[in-house]
């Protein structure tokens, strides 16, 4: 949260001192400042996760903290974007419109992560069990995304929040197999991402950086974004109980904007709260911080020693990962009313409960089927 608050405050302050020539509507400077603050405070989870995975720090304490912080940062950032976009649509926001946006967003998030979670899990499970092909599951996921985006549009906030929350719920579904996940990612990477970045590239005009004044302003935005995110994340890590080296790694990792920044800038440009010059500056800042983050994070992670407690935990998790249970995506347990059947059902429940594995229990009927099967096999023996 500290990694969001400080760069957001610095971005809003910077927006208040922008020259009027950089504002599409000078009378709505506050909306532009809010968007600039949001752009400076977001982080790209994908880039952070890629570097942490390459450095084999996913299961290290600082790696898990960094990924969790990036996910929370992303969630809060999209919420702020949705509220700011709602205020921009009202042109002249007041206390009533602000309350409506905040209240509507809060209710949507609460319902989504309670009732919505159960509905999405049930829909994906029903689609997976009803149809033979895996394609209908991908179709159901796309429908969920579209419906949740439409809901956020109807309550007056930006559709990107609904799509983002849908992605979180779908990603947490216990029935989402690795193959379906790869199919969905292939669709996004092969179709949606190229179209989006092509459109964003058409709106960027890097030739403006040839002007000394605009180049200086771009460097100022990069400096404010980097210093604000670095200092905020370092302060948050220190308050959270991390040592100086761990806080340094956290601060370096949180300073990547990536595609998230481009999405924020594109939303602001489409709503008319930033002009093309400011859009280009924000995209340039996203590129520079994204290129600078991987080497700085690798440097910071390489300076973190592995203590004995963490070493033993990693060895235990590595041993467990080699077992059969770590690769199970769904359990089918066939039981009867015998003692062995009840024991099997209890063991399956303990395994599924601890690892959150979706389980189907098939009851073989009443009585003692084992005795009947044993009697049948005895009668069929040759005399």
C-alpha beads as a LAMMPS data file, in Angstrom:
LAMMPS data file: protein, C-alpha beads

383 atoms
382 bonds

1 atom types
1 bond types

-500.0 500.0 xlo xhi
-500.0 500.0 ylo yhi
-500.0 500.0 zlo zhi

Masses

1 110.0

Atoms # bond

1 1 1 0.000 0.000 0.000
2 1 1 2.914 2.332 0.679
3 1 1 4.174 1.570 -2.821
4 1 1 0.867 2.892 -4.169
5 1 1 0.216 5.865 -1.892
6 1 1 3.510 7.717 -2.324
7 1 1 3.801 7.624 -6.154
8 1 1 0.069 8.346 -6.447
9 1 1 0.427 11.460 -4.268
10 1 1 3.513 12.582 -6.217
11 1 1 1.742 12.021 -9.526
12 1 1 -1.301 14.035 -8.481
13 1 1 0.984 16.825 -7.265
14 1 1 2.920 16.773 -10.539
15 1 1 -0.350 17.010 -12.457
16 1 1 -1.241 20.191 -10.624
17 1 1 1.903 21.880 -11.997
18 1 1 1.646 20.695 -15.598
19 1 1 1.482 23.524 -18.142
20 1 1 -1.972 24.113 -19.586
21 1 1 -0.695 23.176 -23.039
22 1 1 -0.355 19.584 -21.762
23 1 1 -3.976 19.435 -20.637
24 1 1 -6.764 18.546 -23.079
25 1 1 -9.238 20.396 -20.831
26 1 1 -7.537 22.893 -18.485
27 1 1 -10.730 23.300 -16.449
28 1 1 -10.549 19.588 -15.490
29 1 1 -6.981 19.526 -14.243
30 1 1 -7.940 17.389 -11.227
31 1 1 -9.068 14.466 -13.422
32 1 1 -5.815 14.600 -15.400
33 1 1 -3.843 14.716 -12.148
34 1 1 -5.695 11.668 -10.806
35 1 1 -4.952 9.721 -13.977
36 1 1 -1.297 10.736 -13.846
37 1 1 -1.100 9.647 -10.207
38 1 1 -2.677 6.304 -11.100
39 1 1 -0.264 5.830 -14.000
40 1 1 2.720 6.412 -11.734
41 1 1 1.521 4.006 -9.024
42 1 1 0.662 0.824 -10.967
43 1 1 2.963 -2.164 -11.488
44 1 1 3.110 -5.002 -14.034
45 1 1 2.589 -8.374 -12.339
46 1 1 3.649 -10.311 -15.445
47 1 1 7.127 -8.785 -15.630
48 1 1 7.688 -9.141 -11.893
49 1 1 6.598 -12.789 -11.993
50 1 1 8.835 -13.519 -15.008
51 1 1 11.986 -12.166 -13.363
52 1 1 11.236 -13.828 -10.014
53 1 1 10.644 -17.158 -11.774
54 1 1 13.848 -16.864 -13.817
55 1 1 15.841 -16.161 -10.638
56 1 1 14.151 -19.166 -8.957
57 1 1 12.854 -16.966 -6.144
58 1 1 9.176 -17.931 -6.473
59 1 1 9.195 -19.913 -3.218
60 1 1 11.624 -17.631 -1.380
61 1 1 10.115 -15.312 1.226
62 1 1 11.001 -12.136 -0.617
63 1 1 9.773 -13.612 -3.907
64 1 1 6.365 -14.486 -2.477
65 1 1 6.152 -11.069 -0.824
66 1 1 7.031 -9.362 -4.094
67 1 1 4.421 -11.296 -6.094
68 1 1 1.719 -10.746 -3.456
69 1 1 2.518 -7.013 -3.312
70 1 1 2.377 -6.739 -7.107
71 1 1 -1.005 -8.498 -7.229
72 1 1 -2.441 -6.253 -4.498
73 1 1 -0.938 -3.219 -6.235
74 1 1 -2.581 -4.265 -9.494
75 1 1 -5.978 -4.836 -7.859
76 1 1 -5.978 -1.488 -6.050
77 1 1 -4.672 0.241 -9.167
78 1 1 -7.492 -1.063 -11.376
79 1 1 -10.010 -0.017 -8.737
80 1 1 -8.596 3.515 -8.732
81 1 1 -8.625 3.554 -12.535
82 1 1 -12.290 2.523 -12.622
83 1 1 -13.286 5.229 -10.133
84 1 1 -11.209 7.902 -11.892
85 1 1 -12.689 6.941 -15.259
86 1 1 -16.162 7.238 -13.758
87 1 1 -15.355 10.737 -12.539
88 1 1 -13.999 11.637 -15.975
89 1 1 -17.239 10.538 -17.638
90 1 1 -19.229 12.907 -15.421
91 1 1 -17.033 15.793 -16.626
92 1 1 -17.673 17.877 -13.493
93 1 1 -17.569 15.437 -10.565
94 1 1 -19.014 16.268 -7.192
95 1 1 -19.461 14.499 -3.877
96 1 1 -22.535 12.615 -5.129
97 1 1 -20.855 11.194 -8.240
98 1 1 -17.744 10.300 -6.232
99 1 1 -19.856 8.495 -3.618
100 1 1 -21.766 6.660 -6.349
101 1 1 -18.557 5.486 -8.021
102 1 1 -16.861 4.403 -4.792
103 1 1 -19.982 2.724 -3.405
104 1 1 -20.763 0.960 -6.685
105 1 1 -17.184 -0.283 -6.989
106 1 1 -17.179 -1.504 -3.379
107 1 1 -20.438 -3.422 -3.771
108 1 1 -19.251 -4.952 -7.047
109 1 1 -15.986 -6.156 -5.483
110 1 1 -17.703 -7.607 -2.414
111 1 1 -20.331 -9.471 -4.454
112 1 1 -17.736 -10.672 -6.969
113 1 1 -15.397 -12.165 -4.380
114 1 1 -18.229 -13.861 -2.446
115 1 1 -21.250 -14.925 -4.520
116 1 1 -19.472 -14.298 -7.819
117 1 1 -16.616 -16.607 -6.894
118 1 1 -19.009 -19.510 -6.222
119 1 1 -20.926 -18.821 -9.442
120 1 1 -17.793 -18.694 -11.621
121 1 1 -16.373 -21.852 -10.040
122 1 1 -19.685 -23.659 -10.535
123 1 1 -20.057 -22.499 -14.143
124 1 1 -16.552 -23.635 -15.127
125 1 1 -17.047 -26.984 -13.361
126 1 1 -20.446 -27.547 -15.021
127 1 1 -19.096 -26.657 -18.469
128 1 1 -16.077 -28.902 -18.016
129 1 1 -18.205 -31.867 -16.840
130 1 1 -21.042 -31.462 -19.360
131 1 1 -19.134 -31.056 -22.625
132 1 1 -16.516 -33.422 -24.003
133 1 1 -14.416 -30.730 -25.667
134 1 1 -12.462 -28.132 -23.691
135 1 1 -13.423 -25.330 -26.087
136 1 1 -16.753 -24.601 -24.303
137 1 1 -14.798 -23.877 -21.117
138 1 1 -12.843 -21.147 -22.914
139 1 1 -16.130 -19.801 -24.309
140 1 1 -17.657 -19.736 -20.817
141 1 1 -14.641 -17.823 -19.505
142 1 1 -14.964 -15.213 -22.256
143 1 1 -18.692 -14.866 -21.506
144 1 1 -17.941 -14.347 -17.805
145 1 1 -15.429 -11.645 -18.699
146 1 1 -17.897 -9.871 -20.980
147 1 1 -20.756 -10.034 -18.473
148 1 1 -18.660 -8.678 -15.592
149 1 1 -17.305 -5.893 -17.817
150 1 1 -20.897 -5.009 -18.746
151 1 1 -21.903 -4.938 -15.068
152 1 1 -19.171 -2.435 -14.219
153 1 1 -20.246 -0.344 -17.190
154 1 1 -23.832 -0.308 -15.942
155 1 1 -22.832 0.797 -12.429
156 1 1 -20.882 3.699 -13.915
157 1 1 -17.242 2.581 -13.666
158 1 1 -14.853 1.484 -16.391
159 1 1 -15.257 -1.951 -17.950
160 1 1 -11.601 -2.799 -17.345
161 1 1 -12.359 -3.417 -13.651
162 1 1 -14.967 -6.066 -14.481
163 1 1 -12.628 -7.833 -16.899
164 1 1 -9.787 -7.729 -14.369
165 1 1 -11.895 -9.195 -11.550
166 1 1 -13.161 -11.884 -13.936
167 1 1 -9.564 -12.824 -14.646
168 1 1 -8.852 -13.165 -10.923
169 1 1 -11.876 -15.400 -10.340
170 1 1 -11.167 -17.582 -13.360
171 1 1 -7.518 -17.942 -12.359
172 1 1 -8.527 -19.150 -8.882
173 1 1 -10.939 -21.782 -10.205
174 1 1 -9.863 -25.220 -8.915
175 1 1 -11.126 -26.988 -12.035
176 1 1 -9.116 -24.880 -14.501
177 1 1 -6.686 -27.411 -15.960
178 1 1 -3.260 -26.517 -17.261
179 1 1 -4.320 -27.316 -20.847
180 1 1 -7.325 -24.965 -20.711
181 1 1 -5.145 -22.257 -19.182
182 1 1 -2.663 -22.609 -22.048
183 1 1 -5.445 -22.439 -24.631
184 1 1 -6.824 -19.243 -23.087
185 1 1 -3.378 -17.670 -22.856
186 1 1 -2.711 -18.580 -26.466
187 1 1 -5.888 -16.772 -27.550
188 1 1 -4.957 -13.666 -25.561
189 1 1 -1.311 -13.568 -26.654
190 1 1 -1.977 -14.380 -30.309
191 1 1 -5.045 -12.188 -30.891
192 1 1 -5.908 -9.599 -28.248
193 1 1 -2.423 -8.421 -27.230
194 1 1 -1.106 -7.661 -30.746
195 1 1 -4.258 -5.720 -31.625
196 1 1 -4.114 -3.692 -28.404
197 1 1 -0.422 -2.809 -28.635
198 1 1 -0.739 -1.973 -32.330
199 1 1 -3.500 0.514 -31.551
200 1 1 -1.507 1.946 -28.648
201 1 1 1.554 2.326 -30.874
202 1 1 -0.462 4.267 -33.441
203 1 1 -1.371 6.818 -30.753
204 1 1 2.221 7.319 -29.560
205 1 1 4.382 9.976 -31.244
206 1 1 7.990 9.608 -30.086
207 1 1 9.095 12.537 -32.250
208 1 1 7.930 14.918 -29.508
209 1 1 10.962 13.829 -27.469
210 1 1 13.111 15.825 -29.903
211 1 1 11.810 19.004 -28.216
212 1 1 14.020 19.839 -25.210
213 1 1 11.124 21.049 -23.055
214 1 1 9.037 17.932 -23.613
215 1 1 12.090 15.693 -23.198
216 1 1 12.850 17.350 -19.871
217 1 1 9.257 16.893 -18.743
218 1 1 9.400 13.224 -19.745
219 1 1 12.585 12.733 -17.717
220 1 1 10.871 14.434 -14.786
221 1 1 7.911 12.036 -15.011
222 1 1 10.289 9.057 -15.124
223 1 1 12.192 10.355 -12.090
224 1 1 9.051 11.027 -10.053
225 1 1 7.605 7.614 -10.926
226 1 1 10.801 5.727 -10.073
227 1 1 11.641 7.603 -6.873
228 1 1 8.051 7.479 -5.620
229 1 1 7.614 3.764 -6.251
230 1 1 11.085 2.880 -4.941
231 1 1 10.807 4.910 -1.726
232 1 1 7.211 3.834 -1.087
233 1 1 7.939 0.121 -1.562
234 1 1 11.138 0.321 0.512
235 1 1 9.253 2.051 3.328
236 1 1 6.441 -0.514 3.159
237 1 1 8.909 -3.402 3.244
238 1 1 10.672 -1.930 6.261
239 1 1 7.399 -1.403 8.119
240 1 1 6.378 -4.945 7.164
241 1 1 9.371 -6.473 8.936
242 1 1 11.777 -7.046 6.028
243 1 1 15.446 -6.265 6.400
244 1 1 17.243 -3.656 4.293
245 1 1 18.309 -6.050 1.522
246 1 1 14.847 -7.596 1.237
247 1 1 13.228 -4.138 1.160
248 1 1 15.706 -3.125 -1.549
249 1 1 14.687 -6.118 -3.678
250 1 1 11.019 -5.312 -3.097
251 1 1 11.564 -1.682 -4.132
252 1 1 13.458 -2.665 -7.296
253 1 1 10.817 -5.189 -8.318
254 1 1 7.846 -2.862 -7.899
255 1 1 9.228 -0.289 -10.339
256 1 1 8.036 -1.970 -13.559
257 1 1 4.924 -0.661 -15.326
258 1 1 4.860 -2.737 -18.501
259 1 1 1.608 -3.319 -20.354
260 1 1 -0.448 -2.179 -17.358
261 1 1 0.849 1.356 -17.821
262 1 1 -0.014 1.331 -21.522
263 1 1 -3.569 0.237 -20.689
264 1 1 -3.950 3.067 -18.164
265 1 1 -2.617 5.619 -20.641
266 1 1 -4.898 4.288 -23.405
267 1 1 -7.943 4.610 -21.121
268 1 1 -6.991 8.187 -20.263
269 1 1 -6.498 9.050 -23.935
270 1 1 -9.816 7.483 -24.959
271 1 1 -11.638 9.440 -22.233
272 1 1 -9.981 12.685 -23.266
273 1 1 -8.312 13.386 -19.902
274 1 1 -4.772 13.262 -21.352
275 1 1 -3.580 14.440 -24.764
276 1 1 -1.311 12.656 -27.223
277 1 1 1.856 14.310 -25.922
278 1 1 1.194 13.262 -22.325
279 1 1 0.205 9.794 -23.562
280 1 1 3.566 9.458 -25.314
281 1 1 5.405 10.580 -22.169
282 1 1 3.601 8.019 -20.027
283 1 1 4.289 5.233 -22.530
284 1 1 7.966 6.279 -22.619
285 1 1 8.069 6.143 -18.829
286 1 1 6.553 2.637 -18.956
287 1 1 9.211 1.475 -21.422
288 1 1 12.120 2.938 -19.441
289 1 1 10.997 1.562 -16.056
290 1 1 10.225 -1.832 -17.584
291 1 1 13.705 -2.073 -19.133
292 1 1 15.405 -0.913 -15.924
293 1 1 13.580 -3.231 -13.527
294 1 1 14.899 -6.725 -14.533
295 1 1 18.649 -5.963 -14.135
296 1 1 18.090 -4.024 -10.904
297 1 1 15.904 -6.790 -9.443
298 1 1 18.413 -9.482 -10.454
299 1 1 21.139 -7.474 -8.730
300 1 1 19.068 -7.077 -5.569
301 1 1 17.995 -10.737 -5.439
302 1 1 21.559 -11.979 -5.959
303 1 1 22.572 -10.211 -2.715
304 1 1 20.023 -12.077 -0.576
305 1 1 21.534 -14.963 1.406
306 1 1 19.556 -18.132 2.106
307 1 1 19.155 -18.752 5.843
308 1 1 18.858 -22.214 7.366
309 1 1 15.117 -22.029 8.077
310 1 1 14.289 -21.038 4.522
311 1 1 16.661 -23.660 3.132
312 1 1 14.926 -26.453 5.033
313 1 1 11.488 -25.234 3.935
314 1 1 12.542 -25.139 0.274
315 1 1 14.012 -28.632 0.495
316 1 1 10.769 -29.941 2.002
317 1 1 8.652 -28.275 -0.707
318 1 1 10.949 -29.628 -3.430
319 1 1 10.562 -33.134 -2.040
320 1 1 6.766 -32.797 -1.895
321 1 1 6.668 -31.474 -5.479
322 1 1 8.189 -34.713 -6.726
323 1 1 5.321 -36.734 -5.299
324 1 1 2.137 -37.885 -6.997
325 1 1 -0.253 -35.554 -5.165
326 1 1 1.361 -32.343 -6.420
327 1 1 0.303 -33.228 -9.994
328 1 1 -3.314 -34.143 -9.172
329 1 1 -5.883 -31.672 -10.551
330 1 1 -9.048 -33.587 -9.590
331 1 1 -9.880 -36.660 -7.494
332 1 1 -12.424 -39.401 -8.197
333 1 1 -12.978 -41.544 -5.091
334 1 1 -15.093 -44.725 -5.271
335 1 1 -16.239 -45.806 -1.786
336 1 1 -18.808 -48.043 -0.116
337 1 1 -20.156 -48.354 3.408
338 1 1 -17.396 -50.663 4.602
339 1 1 -14.695 -49.671 7.056
340 1 1 -12.151 -49.413 4.233
341 1 1 -14.557 -47.281 2.230
342 1 1 -15.075 -44.822 5.068
343 1 1 -11.328 -44.692 5.647
344 1 1 -10.692 -43.980 1.945
345 1 1 -13.296 -41.218 1.980
346 1 1 -11.741 -39.635 5.078
347 1 1 -8.215 -39.777 3.613
348 1 1 -9.401 -38.289 0.315
349 1 1 -11.070 -35.461 2.223
350 1 1 -7.893 -34.675 4.142
351 1 1 -5.810 -34.657 0.945
352 1 1 -8.306 -32.612 -1.058
353 1 1 -8.943 -30.157 1.765
354 1 1 -5.282 -29.387 2.417
355 1 1 -4.503 -28.910 -1.288
356 1 1 -7.883 -27.487 -2.420
357 1 1 -8.384 -30.262 -4.993
358 1 1 -11.841 -30.664 -6.519
359 1 1 -13.127 -34.110 -5.568
360 1 1 -15.998 -36.291 -6.796
361 1 1 -17.076 -39.086 -4.438
362 1 1 -18.806 -42.070 -6.078
363 1 1 -20.832 -44.187 -3.620
364 1 1 -21.022 -47.810 -4.700
365 1 1 -24.268 -48.506 -2.854
366 1 1 -25.577 -49.779 0.458
367 1 1 -24.544 -52.919 2.281
368 1 1 -21.160 -54.553 1.921
369 1 1 -20.322 -54.847 -1.808
370 1 1 -16.903 -56.251 -0.949
371 1 1 -18.486 -59.391 0.574
372 1 1 -20.730 -59.872 -2.469
373 1 1 -17.796 -59.510 -4.847
374 1 1 -15.765 -61.967 -2.786
375 1 1 -18.628 -64.491 -2.812
376 1 1 -19.056 -64.134 -6.558
377 1 1 -15.375 -64.685 -7.227
378 1 1 -15.497 -67.799 -4.989
379 1 1 -18.411 -69.309 -6.894
380 1 1 -16.609 -68.811 -10.215
381 1 1 -13.525 -70.680 -9.115
382 1 1 -13.112 -74.000 -10.961
383 1 1 -13.783 -77.183 -8.944

Bonds

1 1 1 2
2 1 2 3
3 1 3 4
4 1 4 5
5 1 5 6
6 1 6 7
7 1 7 8
8 1 8 9
9 1 9 10
10 1 10 11
11 1 11 12
12 1 12 13
13 1 13 14
14 1 14 15
15 1 15 16
16 1 16 17
17 1 17 18
18 1 18 19
19 1 19 20
20 1 20 21
21 1 21 22
22 1 22 23
23 1 23 24
24 1 24 25
25 1 25 26
26 1 26 27
27 1 27 28
28 1 28 29
29 1 29 30
30 1 30 31
31 1 31 32
32 1 32 33
33 1 33 34
34 1 34 35
35 1 35 36
36 1 36 37
37 1 37 38
38 1 38 39
39 1 39 40
40 1 40 41
41 1 41 42
42 1 42 43
43 1 43 44
44 1 44 45
45 1 45 46
46 1 46 47
47 1 47 48
48 1 48 49
49 1 49 50
50 1 50 51
51 1 51 52
52 1 52 53
53 1 53 54
54 1 54 55
55 1 55 56
56 1 56 57
57 1 57 58
58 1 58 59
59 1 59 60
60 1 60 61
61 1 61 62
62 1 62 63
63 1 63 64
64 1 64 65
65 1 65 66
66 1 66 67
67 1 67 68
68 1 68 69
69 1 69 70
70 1 70 71
71 1 71 72
72 1 72 73
73 1 73 74
74 1 74 75
75 1 75 76
76 1 76 77
77 1 77 78
78 1 78 79
79 1 79 80
80 1 80 81
81 1 81 82
82 1 82 83
83 1 83 84
84 1 84 85
85 1 85 86
86 1 86 87
87 1 87 88
88 1 88 89
89 1 89 90
90 1 90 91
91 1 91 92
92 1 92 93
93 1 93 94
94 1 94 95
95 1 95 96
96 1 96 97
97 1 97 98
98 1 98 99
99 1 99 100
100 1 100 101
101 1 101 102
102 1 102 103
103 1 103 104
104 1 104 105
105 1 105 106
106 1 106 107
107 1 107 108
108 1 108 109
109 1 109 110
110 1 110 111
111 1 111 112
112 1 112 113
113 1 113 114
114 1 114 115
115 1 115 116
116 1 116 117
117 1 117 118
118 1 118 119
119 1 119 120
120 1 120 121
121 1 121 122
122 1 122 123
123 1 123 124
124 1 124 125
125 1 125 126
126 1 126 127
127 1 127 128
128 1 128 129
129 1 129 130
130 1 130 131
131 1 131 132
132 1 132 133
133 1 133 134
134 1 134 135
135 1 135 136
136 1 136 137
137 1 137 138
138 1 138 139
139 1 139 140
140 1 140 141
141 1 141 142
142 1 142 143
143 1 143 144
144 1 144 145
145 1 145 146
146 1 146 147
147 1 147 148
148 1 148 149
149 1 149 150
150 1 150 151
151 1 151 152
152 1 152 153
153 1 153 154
154 1 154 155
155 1 155 156
156 1 156 157
157 1 157 158
158 1 158 159
159 1 159 160
160 1 160 161
161 1 161 162
162 1 162 163
163 1 163 164
164 1 164 165
165 1 165 166
166 1 166 167
167 1 167 168
168 1 168 169
169 1 169 170
170 1 170 171
171 1 171 172
172 1 172 173
173 1 173 174
174 1 174 175
175 1 175 176
176 1 176 177
177 1 177 178
178 1 178 179
179 1 179 180
180 1 180 181
181 1 181 182
182 1 182 183
183 1 183 184
184 1 184 185
185 1 185 186
186 1 186 187
187 1 187 188
188 1 188 189
189 1 189 190
190 1 190 191
191 1 191 192
192 1 192 193
193 1 193 194
194 1 194 195
195 1 195 196
196 1 196 197
197 1 197 198
198 1 198 199
199 1 199 200
200 1 200 201
201 1 201 202
202 1 202 203
203 1 203 204
204 1 204 205
205 1 205 206
206 1 206 207
207 1 207 208
208 1 208 209
209 1 209 210
210 1 210 211
211 1 211 212
212 1 212 213
213 1 213 214
214 1 214 215
215 1 215 216
216 1 216 217
217 1 217 218
218 1 218 219
219 1 219 220
220 1 220 221
221 1 221 222
222 1 222 223
223 1 223 224
224 1 224 225
225 1 225 226
226 1 226 227
227 1 227 228
228 1 228 229
229 1 229 230
230 1 230 231
231 1 231 232
232 1 232 233
233 1 233 234
234 1 234 235
235 1 235 236
236 1 236 237
237 1 237 238
238 1 238 239
239 1 239 240
240 1 240 241
241 1 241 242
242 1 242 243
243 1 243 244
244 1 244 245
245 1 245 246
246 1 246 247
247 1 247 248
248 1 248 249
249 1 249 250
250 1 250 251
251 1 251 252
252 1 252 253
253 1 253 254
254 1 254 255
255 1 255 256
256 1 256 257
257 1 257 258
258 1 258 259
259 1 259 260
260 1 260 261
261 1 261 262
262 1 262 263
263 1 263 264
264 1 264 265
265 1 265 266
266 1 266 267
267 1 267 268
268 1 268 269
269 1 269 270
270 1 270 271
271 1 271 272
272 1 272 273
273 1 273 274
274 1 274 275
275 1 275 276
276 1 276 277
277 1 277 278
278 1 278 279
279 1 279 280
280 1 280 281
281 1 281 282
282 1 282 283
283 1 283 284
284 1 284 285
285 1 285 286
286 1 286 287
287 1 287 288
288 1 288 289
289 1 289 290
290 1 290 291
291 1 291 292
292 1 292 293
293 1 293 294
294 1 294 295
295 1 295 296
296 1 296 297
297 1 297 298
298 1 298 299
299 1 299 300
300 1 300 301
301 1 301 302
302 1 302 303
303 1 303 304
304 1 304 305
305 1 305 306
306 1 306 307
307 1 307 308
308 1 308 309
309 1 309 310
310 1 310 311
311 1 311 312
312 1 312 313
313 1 313 314
314 1 314 315
315 1 315 316
316 1 316 317
317 1 317 318
318 1 318 319
319 1 319 320
320 1 320 321
321 1 321 322
322 1 322 323
323 1 323 324
324 1 324 325
325 1 325 326
326 1 326 327
327 1 327 328
328 1 328 329
329 1 329 330
330 1 330 331
331 1 331 332
332 1 332 333
333 1 333 334
334 1 334 335
335 1 335 336
336 1 336 337
337 1 337 338
338 1 338 339
339 1 339 340
340 1 340 341
341 1 341 342
342 1 342 343
343 1 343 344
344 1 344 345
345 1 345 346
346 1 346 347
347 1 347 348
348 1 348 349
349 1 349 350
350 1 350 351
351 1 351 352
352 1 352 353
353 1 353 354
354 1 354 355
355 1 355 356
356 1 356 357
357 1 357 358
358 1 358 359
359 1 359 360
360 1 360 361
361 1 361 362
362 1 362 363
363 1 363 364
364 1 364 365
365 1 365 366
366 1 366 367
367 1 367 368
368 1 368 369
369 1 369 370
370 1 370 371
371 1 371 372
372 1 372 373
373 1 373 374
374 1 374 375
375 1 375 376
376 1 376 377
377 1 377 378
378 1 378 379
379 1 379 380
380 1 380 381
381 1 381 382
382 1 382 383
